[in-house]
Amino acid sequence: MLNGRLYRAALVPVVFALAIAAFSLTSRPRPLTATLAPDAFQGSRALAELRTLAATYPDRRPGSESDQRLADRIARTLEGLGGTAGGGFSVQSHHFSGQTIDGERSLTTVVATRPGSTSASPVVILAHRDAAARGSQADLSGTAALLELARVFAARETRRAIVLVSTSGGSGGAAGARDFAARAHGPLDAAIVLGDVAGTSVRRPFVVPFSNAYGSAPVQLQRTLADALTHEAGTNPGGTSAVGQLAHLTFPFAVGEQGALDAAGVPSVLMQVSGERGPAAREAVSLERLEGSGRAVLSTVDALDAAPDISSTMETGVPLQRKTLPAWALRLLLAALLFAPLLLAVDGLARMRRRRAPVGRWVLWTLACALPFLACAVFAYLLGALGILGAAPPAPVMPSALPVDGAAVVALVSVVLVLGLAWLQWRALVGRLGWGPRPDPEVAGLSVLLVLLPVSILVWALDPFAALLLIPAVHVWLLLAAPELRPRPLGALALVAAGLAPLALLVFFYAHQLGLGPVDVAWIGLLLVAGGHVGALAALLWSVGLGCAAAAVMLSVTQPQEPPGPSSDDFEITIRGPMSYAGPGSLGGTESALRR
């Protein structure tokens, strides 16, 4: 059924798409530079305040009494710098309810605004003050740096308005950052989120631009802060790799508060010396690290203040050395890669219809394989909606904030049981429909492609980077759709594994980047679905894709039946060999056999 010549001809557009992509590479914008020395930031004063705050408010769970008292102290400190008439700040405290690692809680956001000399878009500096574990000095270092920056800006005139924000909920769910972004009036030039800026354990990159939606912070904002860190902290802050950017564009996943701001359209980066993962609860703090980080942030704000507005368009390109591959070029390349399997699937469908093969029935059988996974997704949604999980914030949460405890183990086991029961019911369903649990080895392979290809095209239209997870499968599984080329079970299962390799690599990347074990990965996956980070349409598409994988596995262990050889009893012998009768006239006696 597989027409190799047609497949090779259909790959010709890929060559042209690669050539276009090569010529579409663009140079990365240069970082902005500051004209003022950032020596006004006093690291010793910030460190002293950090130790005082950590000793006075050791337990800062989001929405707790200690968290509220710390919010009041921050508001009083900012008000003590004077009002806007004297170069100080206008301070407001906003109370709201948000989903946190402890469930629904009443939270407070402190917003201090210092007007600029022009009407240019403001620059935001944001830090959360809550923590999942007791102490957590490194987590609180962002707040200490925020207060020291407030003292610096109270004595300095700027073109842009400076907005300082102290939030709660940053330990998981980013409730404060999401509420601030929803209430922000007018456009914001850029936001710098302060995480762990004083920890002694270093993980790169220090500048985290990733969003919880499609895209990431503009490259110029990233490079401006990274360049300031290089000069002021005397260290290499690292950078966004092509693999990291591809992974975050393929499946948006950001545990920092910049993820919520970027998703709301506010260009934001997280400044954190412990990288995406964040600091440990007992992480020690360093005066040198705190002073270097604070001065780098001050230098970045000065550079942003003197420059035109940063583009609010989220970055969707892939960094390649000093160039960037734009998203439209990658979309074109992926479309060319989808063309070949699509053409072969249409050709195979035409061949099967000429043979009157029941393709439609096996397409429905493949779609039915998605039902067990869809049942698990619905079950996870119910766990979150009914509050059975206790706390399932709508944004990704690190397992350190929501550890795998007894209730988490029960929830995970329940999901596994639902999956097992759903497959038992699936077997009964296909039996009642008369389809049988084992696929037709001649038709089912084509049916898997006829389901997977529309899903791939829809995903490509919604998010071209997510289609990277499916394109290897639609190419490799062409061999499963051709009975004459399908290998034996072990080889066929290897082909299925090769099609699932991009998904496995994505999971491995996040597990390595965030320091997650297998149970942590399963727990975070459940929270993403239960909290709503994975939407209904995404859950449906994931279920259909996993259903196609399950159908491919069942097809791999089902070998084509070889037609039985012909039997001598099945037809009448009309021609005999030299040792038997060969028909009338063979021995003479007919007119044609007589001599003339």
C-alpha positions in Angstrom: 0.0 0.0 0.0 3.0 2.3 0.6 4.1 4.0 -2.6 7.7 4.8 -2.0 8.1 6.8 -5.2 5.1 9.0 -4.3 6.6 9.5 -0.8 10.0 10.6 -2.2 8.3 13.0 -4.6 6.2 14.5 -1.8 9.3 15.3 0.2 10.6 17.8 -2.5 8.8 20.8 -0.9 10.8 20.1 2.3 14.0 21.0 0.4 12.5 24.4 -0.6 11.1 25.0 2.9 14.6 24.4 4.3 16.1 26.8 1.8 13.6 29.5 2.8 14.2 28.9 6.5 18.0 29.3 5.9 17.4 32.7 4.3 14.9 33.8 6.9 17.4 33.8 9.8 17.5 37.1 11.5 20.0 38.8 13.8 19.3 39.1 17.5 18.7 42.6 18.8 21.5 44.2 20.8 21.0 44.7 24.6 20.2 48.1 25.9 22.8 49.8 28.0 22.6 52.2 31.0 24.3 55.5 31.3 24.2 55.7 35.1 26.4 53.7 37.5 24.2 51.4 39.7 26.4 51.9 42.8 23.4 53.4 44.8 22.2 49.9 45.5 23.6 48.9 48.9 23.8 45.1 49.2 24.8 45.2 52.9 21.6 47.2 53.8 19.5 44.8 51.7 21.1 41.8 53.4 20.5 43.2 56.9 16.8 43.8 56.0 16.6 40.3 54.6 17.8 38.7 57.8 15.4 40.8 59.9 12.4 39.9 57.8 13.3 36.2 57.7 13.6 36.2 61.5 10.4 38.2 62.1 8.3 36.4 59.6 9.7 32.8 59.3 6.4 31.1 58.4 5.0 32.9 55.3 2.4 30.5 53.8 0.3 32.4 51.2 -2.7 34.1 52.9 -1.4 33.3 56.4 -1.4 35.9 59.3 2.4 36.2 59.0 2.1 36.8 55.2 -0.5 39.6 55.9 1.6 41.2 58.6 4.6 41.2 56.2 2.5 42.9 53.5 1.5 45.6 56.0 5.2 46.2 56.9 6.2 46.5 53.3 3.4 49.0 52.7 4.5 51.1 55.7 8.1 51.0 54.5 7.2 52.2 51.1 5.0 54.9 52.5 7.8 56.0 54.7 9.8 57.0 51.6 7.5 60.0 51.1 4.6 60.7 48.8 4.8 61.4 45.1 5.1 65.2 45.7 8.5 64.6 47.4 9.7 62.0 45.0 8.3 59.0 46.8 5.6 56.5 46.1 1.8 56.2 46.0 1.1 53.0 47.9 -2.1 50.9 47.6 -3.0 47.5 49.1 -5.4 45.3 47.1 -7.2 42.4 48.8 -8.6 39.5 46.7 -9.2 35.8 46.8 -6.8 33.5 44.8 -6.0 29.9 44.4 -2.8 29.0 46.2 -0.9 25.9 47.3 -3.2 25.9 50.4 -6.4 26.3 48.3 -8.5 29.4 48.1 -7.1 32.1 50.3 -7.5 35.8 50.9 -4.4 37.5 49.6 -2.9 41.0 49.6 -1.0 42.8 46.8 1.0 45.9 47.7 1.5 48.3 44.7 3.7 51.3 45.0 3.9 53.8 42.0 6.4 56.5 41.5 5.5 58.8 38.6 8.0 59.5 35.9 8.8 62.8 34.2 7.1 61.7 30.9 4.0 59.7 30.0 6.1 56.7 28.7 5.0 53.2 29.7 5.9 52.2 33.2 8.5 49.7 34.3 7.4 47.1 36.8 9.6 45.3 39.4 7.7 42.5 41.2 8.6 40.1 44.0 6.6 37.6 46.0 7.0 37.5 49.7 5.3 34.1 50.6 7.1 30.7 50.8 6.0 27.1 51.0 8.6 26.2 53.7 9.6 27.8 56.9 12.5 30.2 56.7 13.3 30.2 53.0 15.7 33.2 53.1 16.6 32.9 49.4 13.0 33.1 48.5 12.6 36.3 50.5 15.8 37.9 48.9 13.7 39.3 46.1 11.5 41.3 48.6 14.7 42.6 50.3 16.1 43.7 47.0 12.7 45.3 46.1 12.8 47.5 49.2 16.4 48.6 48.6 15.5 49.5 45.0 12.6 51.5 46.3 15.0 53.6 48.4 17.2 54.2 45.4 14.3 55.3 43.1 12.9 57.5 45.8 16.0 59.7 45.4 16.3 59.5 41.6 14.3 61.0 38.8 13.2 58.8 35.9 11.4 59.3 32.6 9.2 56.3 33.1 6.9 55.6 36.1 8.4 52.9 38.4 5.9 50.4 39.7 6.9 48.2 42.6 4.7 45.2 43.4 4.8 42.8 46.4 2.6 39.7 45.8 1.5 36.6 47.6 1.0 33.3 45.8 4.3 33.1 44.2 5.1 29.9 46.0 2.7 28.2 43.6 0.0 29.3 41.2 1.2 32.9 40.8 -2.2 34.3 42.1 -0.8 37.7 43.0 1.0 38.2 39.6 -2.1 37.1 37.7 -4.3 39.5 39.7 -1.9 42.4 39.1 -1.8 41.7 35.3 -5.6 41.6 35.2 -5.9 45.0 37.0 -3.0 46.8 35.2 -4.2 50.0 33.6 -2.6 50.9 30.3 0.4 49.3 28.6 3.5 48.3 30.6 6.9 48.6 29.0 8.4 45.6 30.8 8.4 43.7 34.1 11.3 42.3 36.0 10.4 39.5 38.5 12.8 39.1 41.4 13.0 35.5 42.7 16.1 34.1 44.4 18.7 36.9 43.9 21.0 36.0 46.8 21.3 32.2 46.9 24.7 30.5 46.9 23.7 27.5 44.7 23.8 28.6 41.0 21.8 27.1 38.1 21.7 28.7 34.7 20.0 30.5 33.1 19.7 33.4 35.6 17.3 35.2 33.2 14.1 33.1 32.7 11.8 34.4 29.9 9.3 31.6 29.5 5.6 32.1 29.5 2.6 29.9 30.5 1.1 30.6 27.1 2.5 30.7 23.6 5.8 32.6 23.3 8.3 34.1 25.7 9.7 37.5 26.7 11.2 39.7 23.9 14.9 38.9 23.2 16.0 42.5 23.8 14.6 42.4 27.3 16.4 39.1 28.0 19.7 40.3 26.6 19.5 43.6 28.5 19.2 42.0 31.9 21.7 39.3 31.0 24.3 41.9 29.9 23.7 43.8 33.1 24.3 40.7 35.2 27.6 40.0 33.3 28.9 43.5 34.1 27.6 44.1 37.6 27.7 40.6 39.1 30.8 39.5 37.2 29.3 36.1 36.2 28.0 34.3 33.2 24.2 34.3 33.5 23.8 31.7 30.8 21.2 32.0 28.0 18.1 30.4 26.5 19.2 27.4 24.5 17.4 26.3 21.3 16.3 23.1 23.1 14.9 25.0 26.0 13.1 27.5 23.8 11.6 24.7 21.7 10.5 22.7 24.8 8.8 25.7 26.3 7.1 26.7 23.0 6.0 23.1 22.4 4.4 22.8 25.9 4.3 26.1 27.8 5.3 25.4 31.4 6.7 28.1 33.7 6.7 27.9 37.5 7.8 31.5 38.0 5.5 34.5 38.2 6.9 35.8 34.9 4.9 33.0 33.2 1.6 34.6 34.3 2.7 38.1 33.3 3.9 37.0 29.9 0.7 35.0 29.3 -1.2 38.2 30.0 0.8 40.1 27.4 3.2 41.9 29.8 6.8 41.5 28.6 8.4 39.9 31.7 11.6 38.1 32.7 12.4 36.3 36.0 15.8 37.2 37.6 16.8 34.1 39.7 20.3 32.8 40.3 18.9 29.3 41.0 17.3 29.1 37.5 13.9 27.8 36.7 13.9 25.3 39.6 14.3 27.9 42.3 16.1 27.7 45.7 15.9 25.0 48.4 14.2 25.9 51.7 17.5 26.0 53.5 19.5 27.7 50.8 22.1 30.1 52.2 22.4 33.7 51.0 25.4 35.7 49.9 26.0 39.4 50.2 28.1 39.4 47.0 25.3 37.7 45.1 22.6 40.0 46.5 24.6 43.2 45.7 25.5 42.0 42.2 21.9 41.0 41.4 20.4 44.2 42.8 22.8 46.4 40.8 22.1 44.4 37.7 18.4 45.1 38.1 19.0 48.8 38.7 21.2 49.0 35.6 18.5 47.3 33.6 15.8 49.7 34.7 18.0 52.6 33.9 18.6 51.2 30.4 14.9 50.6 29.9 14.1 54.1 31.2 16.3 55.8 28.6 15.3 53.7 25.6 12.1 53.4 23.5 9.4 51.0 24.5 10.3 47.3 24.4 8.1 45.4 21.9 5.2 43.8 23.6 5.2 41.0 21.0 6.1 37.7 22.6 9.1 36.0 21.2 8.3 32.9 19.2 11.5 32.3 17.3 14.1 29.7 18.0 17.7 30.9 18.9 20.4 29.4 16.7 23.8 30.6 17.7 23.6 34.4 17.1 20.6 34.1 14.8 16.9 33.5 15.3 14.7 31.2 13.2 11.3 33.0 13.0 8.2 31.0 13.8 6.6 31.5 10.3 9.6 29.7 8.7 9.3 26.8 11.1 5.6 26.7 10.5 6.3 26.5 6.7 8.8 23.7 7.2 6.4 21.7 9.4 3.7 22.1 6.8 6.0 20.7 4.1 6.8 17.7 6.4 3.1 17.0 6.9 2.4 17.0 3.1 4.2 13.7 2.4 2.3 11.4 4.9 -1.0 13.2 4.1 -0.5 12.4 0.4 0.3 8.8 1.1 -2.7 8.5 3.4 -5.0 9.8 0.7 -3.5 7.4 -1.8 -3.8 4.5 0.6 -7.5 5.4 1.3 -8.2 5.3 -2.4 -6.6 1.9 -2.8 -8.6 0.5 0.2 -11.8 1.8 -1.1 -11.2 0.1 -4.4 -10.8 -3.1 -2.5 -14.0 -2.3 -0.5 -12.1 -2.5 2.8 -14.0 -1.4 5.9 -11.8 1.7 6.5 -14.6 3.7 8.3 -15.2 1.0 10.9 -11.5 0.9 11.8 -11.3 4.7 11.9 -14.0 4.6 14.6 -12.1 1.8 16.3 -9.0 4.0 16.5 -11.1 6.9 17.8 -12.5 4.6 20.5 -9.0 3.9 21.7 -8.9 7.5 22.9 -11.9 7.0 25.2 -9.9 5.6 28.2 -7.5 8.5 28.1 -10.4 11.0 27.8 -12.0 9.3 30.8 -8.8 9.9 32.8 -8.8 13.6 31.8 -12.4 14.0 32.8 -11.7 12.3 36.1 -8.8 14.6 36.8 -11.0 17.7 36.0 -13.6 16.5 38.5 -10.9 16.0 41.2 -9.9 19.6 40.7 -13.4 21.1 40.4 -14.7 19.3 43.4 -11.7 20.3 45.6 -10.8 16.7 46.3 -7.1 17.3 45.5 -7.2 20.2 48.1 -5.2 22.6 46.0 -4.7 22.6 42.2 -3.7 26.1 41.1 -4.3 27.0 37.5 -0.5 27.6 36.9 2.3 25.0 37.2 3.5 24.3 40.7 6.8 22.7 41.9 6.5 19.5 43.9 8.5 21.2 46.7 5.5 23.5 47.2 2.9 20.7 46.8 4.7 17.5 47.8 3.6 14.0 47.0 1.9 13.1 50.3 -0.6 10.4 51.1 -3.5 12.3 49.4 -1.4 12.7 46.3 -0.6 9.0 46.2 -4.3 8.2 46.5 -5.2 10.5 43.7 -2.5 9.0 41.4 -3.6 5.5 42.2 -7.2 6.5 41.5 -6.3 7.8 38.1 -4.4 4.6 37.3 -7.4 2.6 38.4 -9.8 4.7 36.2 -7.5 4.1 33.2 -7.5 0.3 33.9 -11.3 0.2 34.3 -11.8 2.3 31.2 -9.8 -0.1 29.1 -11.9 -3.0 30.5 -15.0 -1.1 29.5 -13.4 -0.3 26.1 -12.9 -4.1 25.4 -16.5 -4.7 26.3 -17.7 -1.8 24.1 -15.8 -3.0 21.0 -17.0 -6.5 21.6 -20.7 -5.4 21.7 -20.1 -3.5 18.5 -18.7 -6.6 16.8 -15.3 -5.0 16.1 -13.1 -7.1 18.3 -10.2 -6.0 20.4 -7.6 -7.0 17.9 -7.2 -4.7 14.9 -7.4 -5.8 11.3 -3.7 -5.9 10.2 -4.5 -4.9 6.7 -6.6 -1.8 7.4 -6.0 -0.6 10.9 -2.6 0.9 10.2 -4.1 3.2 7.6 -6.9 4.1 10.0 -4.4 5.2 12.6 -2.9 7.6 10.1 -6.3 8.8 9.0 -7.0 9.8 12.6 -3.5 11.1 13.6 -3.1 13.3 10.5 -6.1 15.5 11.1 -5.1 15.9 14.7 -1.6 16.9 13.6 -2.9 19.5 11.1 -5.2 21.0 13.7 -2.4 21.2 16.2 -0.1 22.7 13.6 -2.8 25.4 12.9 -3.1 26.2 16.6 0.5 25.9 17.6 3.1 24.9 15.1 5.7 24.0 17.8 3.3 21.5 19.4 3.1 19.7 16.0 6.8 18.8 16.5 5.5 16.1 18.9 3.4 14.4 16.2 5.3 14.8 12.9 7.9 12.0 13.6 5.0 9.6 14.4 3.1 10.3 11.2 6.3 9.6 9.2 7.6 6.5 11.1 4.2 4.9 11.4 3.7 4.9 7.7 5.6 1.6 7.9 3.0 0.2 10.2 0.3 1.2 7.7 1.9 -0.9 5.0 1.5 -4.7 5.8 4.2 -5.6 3.3 6.7 -3.4 5.1 5.6 -3.8 8.7 8.4 -5.6 10.7 7.9 -8.3 13.2 6.4 -7.4 16.7 9.6 -6.2 18.3 10.6 -4.1 15.3 7.0 -2.7 15.0 7.1 -1.8 18.7 10.4 0.0 18.2 8.7 2.1 15.4 6.0 3.0 17.9 8.6 4.0 20.4 10.4 6.1 17.8 7.2 8.0 17.1 6.7 8.7 20.8 10.4 9.8 21.3 9.7 13.6 21.0 7.1 13.3 23.9 9.6 11.3 26.0 12.3 13.8 25.3 10.0 16.7 26.3 9.2 15.0 29.6 12.8 14.2 30.2 13.8 17.8 29.6 11.4 19.2 32.1 12.3 16.5 34.7 16.0 17.3 34.4 15.5 21.1 34.3 13.3 21.1 37.4 14.8 18.2 39.3 11.8 15.9 39.1 11.5 12.2 39.7 9.0 9.9 37.9 6.4 10.2 40.7 6.8 14.0 40.7 6.3 14.1 36.9 3.0 12.1 37.3 1.9 14.4 40.1 2.6 17.6 38.2 0.8 16.1 35.2 -2.3 15.4 37.3 -2.2 19.0 38.7 -1.9 20.5 35.3 -5.1 18.9 34.2 -7.0 19.2 37.5 -6.0 22.9 37.8 -7.1 23.8 34.2 -3.6 24.6 32.8 -4.3 22.0 30.2 -7.6 23.1 28.6 -10.5 21.0 27.4 -9.5 21.2 23.7 -5.9 20.3 24.6 -7.0 17.4 26.7 -9.2 16.1 23.9 -6.3 16.3 21.4 -3.9 14.7 23.8 -6.4 11.8 24.3 -6.8 11.2 20.6 -3.1 11.3 20.1 -2.5 8.8 22.9 -5.3 6.7 21.6 -3.6 6.5 18.2 -0.4 5.4 20.0 -2.4 2.6 21.8 -3.9 1.5 18.5 -0.4 1.4 17.0 0.8 -0.8 19.9 -2.0 -3.2 19.4 -1.4 -3.2 15.7 2.3 -4.0 16.2 1.6 -7.2 18.0 -0.9 -8.3 15.4 0.8 -9.8 12.4 -0.8 -10.1 9.0 -2.2 -13.5 8.2 -0.6 -15.1 5.3 -3.0 -16.5 2.7 -3.1 -20.4 2.7 -1.4 -22.1 -0.2 -3.6 -23.6 -2.9 -4.7 -27.3 -2.4 -5.0 -29.9 -5.2 -8.6 -30.5 -4.2 -9.6 -26.9 -4.8 -9.5 -27.1 -8.6 -9.9 -29.7 -11.5 -6.7 -30.7 -13.2 -7.1 -30.2 -17.0 -3.5 -30.5 -18.2 -1.3 -33.5 -17.4 2.4 -33.9 -17.5 4.4 -36.3 -19.5 3.5 -39.2 -17.2 -0.2 -38.7 -17.5 -3.0 -38.1 -20.0 -2.5 -34.7 -21.7 -5.9 -34.3 -23.4 -7.6 -35.4 -26.6 -5.4 -36.0 -29.6 -2.2 -36.3 -27.6 -1.8 -39.9 -28.7 -3.3 -39.6 -32.2 -6.7 -40.6 -33.5 -7.7 -37.1 -34.5 -7.6 -35.5 -37.8 -5.0 -33.1 -36.8 -2.8 -35.8 -35.6 -2.8 -37.9 -38.8 0.1 -37.8 -41.2 -0.5 -36.1 -44.5 
